[in-house]
Amino acid sequence: MAKEMVKQDINLLEYPLWFQDECEAKRTQTGFVWRISKEDGSGKEFVLKTSFKPPVKTDLIFLLFLLLESQKQSWKDEIRISRYQVLKSCGLGTGAPWYERLEESLERWEEVSLEFNGVFYNGQEYKTLHFGIVDSWGIDEKTKLLRVRFSPEYLSMIKDTSYCRFLDFNQIKKLRSPLATRLYQLLVKTFKNRDTWEIDAVLLAEKIPMKQKFPAHIVLKIKPAMNRIYKYTDLKVTVEERKKARGETVLVFTKEAAKPKEKPLEKKTPAFVMPENEDFKKLVSMLPPERQRQKSLLELVSKAFTENGFDFVAWNIRYANKG
């Protein structure tokens, strides 16, 4: 399967735009505010606001696919596509409930607004940016095609950034697990120019975020998620834990070195074996001394001797020697 690489600004990988807990997201029907504040008292924070259910992993899959389609069409801010194609490409069902779920997903993204208050890093400085994700969407009554219009600010921010990573859409789909998917986003962001990443387990849980608060419980969840990432993606990263002070654990993520491509074994041409035949040996003795060990010539003589007999080959050798 060909790779489908979708571009993402690193800030959209660093900060979580979707919930892992689908049950909690379903309970939220009329509005939600999610804040991740800097602990230095600076007032800098990331804020996700919605007047509807917050997005979950399924919504991330839909969004990445639609973003990939925009990317393929030279970053058009409005795309038209069949709902069946979206569902099929996302590896989901194609029954009526999934058509409804796709429309609900677009409603979720339409209601989301993001605030990066002094925490949006563009590779040089931290900025304040506020933007939505989906401006509008609808279904054409005649063609039944889905129309999705992205927020221009959101789309241009991804299109124009050089502070980015690329996610393999097909590998994201295979992960299934919300925790593995979120952890994969963080690892893709982190393992660009490094082979090792060390982070306190509690701090990692806050970045994901996870409900678990104690290192032992966090590690218990992280390890199976890492196994899924190792199995289903090209990101070959392992994790080990290192104890610090009492009750503190550091997680050490290590990227495996790429295995060198094995060179195909050179086929050794077997040495020529002189037939135990006196007539053949006489033919060889008729050859010029400097050519009596030439493998290609001996093979030619042997083939001719087998097919045509001694006299025919002897005549040809005498004729060649005269020339």
Long-range contacts (C-beta under 8 A, 24 or more apart in sequence): 1-170, 3-168, 3-170, 4-68, 4-168, 4-169, 4-170, 5-166, 5-167, 5-168, 5-169, 6-64, 6-67, 6-68, 6-71, 6-166, 6-167, 6-169, 7-67, 7-71, 7-158, 7-159, 7-164, 7-165, 7-166, 8-158, 8-164, 8-165, 8-166, 8-167, 9-157, 9-158, 9-161, 9-163, 9-164, 10-121, 10-161, 10-163, 10-164, 10-165, 10-189, 11-116, 11-119, 11-120, 11-121, 11-163, 12-158, 13-165, 13-185, 13-186, 13-188, 13-189, 14-186, 14-189, 14-207, 15-46, 15-116, 15-119, 16-182, 16-208, 16-209, 17-48, 17-55, 17-60, 17-112, 17-114, 17-133, 18-54, 18-55, 18-56, 18-57, 18-59, 18-60, 19-54, 19-55, 19-56, 20-56, 20-57, 20-178, 20-179, 20-182, 20-208, 20-210, 21-56, 21-211, 22-56, 22-57, 22-58, 22-178, 25-53, 25-54, 25-55, 25-56, 26-53, 28-53, 28-54, 29-53, 36-209, 38-119, 42-118, 43-117, 43-118, 44-117, 44-118, 44-119, 44-126, 45-115, 45-117, 45-118, 45-119, 46-114, 46-115, 46-116, 46-117, 46-119, 47-114, 47-115, 47-117, 48-112, 48-113, 48-114, 48-115, 49-112, 49-113, 49-114, 49-115, 50-108, 50-111, 50-112, 50-113, 51-111, 52-107, 52-108, 52-111, 53-104, 53-108, 54-108, 54-112, 55-105, 55-108, 55-109, 55-112, 56-178, 57-178, 57-181, 58-92, 58-101, 58-105, 59-105, 59-108, 59-109, 60-172, 60-181, 61-90, 61-91, 61-92, 61-172, 61-173, 62-86, 62-90, 62-102, 62-105, 62-106, 62-109, 63-105, 63-109, 63-133, 64-167, 64-169, 64-172, 65-89, 65-90, 65-169, 66-148, 66-150, 67-150, 67-158, 68-169, 70-150, 70-155, 75-155, 75-156, 75-159, 77-149, 77-150, 77-152, 77-155, 78-147, 78-148, 78-149, 78-150, 79-147, 79-148, 80-140, 80-143, 80-145, 80-146, 80-147, 80-148, 81-145, 81-146, 81-148, 82-144, 82-145, 82-146, 83-139, 83-144, 83-146, 86-146, 90-173, 91-173, 102-146, 103-139, 106-134, 106-137, 106-146, 106-148, 107-137, 109-133, 109-134, 110-134, 110-135, 110-136, 110-137, 121-163, 122-161, 122-163, 123-162, 123-163, 129-153, 129-157, 131-157, 165-189, 165-192, 168-233, 168-234, 171-232, 171-233, 171-234, 174-232, 174-233, 175-228, 175-229, 175-232, 175-233, 176-228, 177-224, 177-225, 177-228, 179-208, 179-210, 179-221, 179-222, 179-225, 180-225, 180-226, 180-228, 180-229, 182-208, 183-208, 183-222, 183-225, 183-226, 183-229, 184-229, 184-233, 184-235, 187-229, 187-235, 187-237, 187-253, 188-235, 190-253, 191-235, 191-237, 191-253, 191-255, 194-255, 195-254, 195-255, 195-257, 196-252, 196-253, 196-254, 196-255, 197-252, 197-253, 198-242, 198-250, 198-251, 198-252, 198-253, 199-250, 199-251, 199-253, 200-244, 200-248, 200-249, 200-250, 200-251, 201-241, 201-248, 201-249, 201-250, 201-251, 202-248, 204-251, 214-247, 215-241, 215-247, 215-248, 215-249, 216-249, 218-249, 219-249, 219-251, 222-251, 269-295, 271-295, 272-298, 272-299, 272-302, 274-298, 275-302, 279-305, 279-310, 280-305, 282-310, 282-314, 283-310, 283-313, 283-314, 283-317, 286-314, 286-317, 286-318, 286-321, 287-317, 288-321
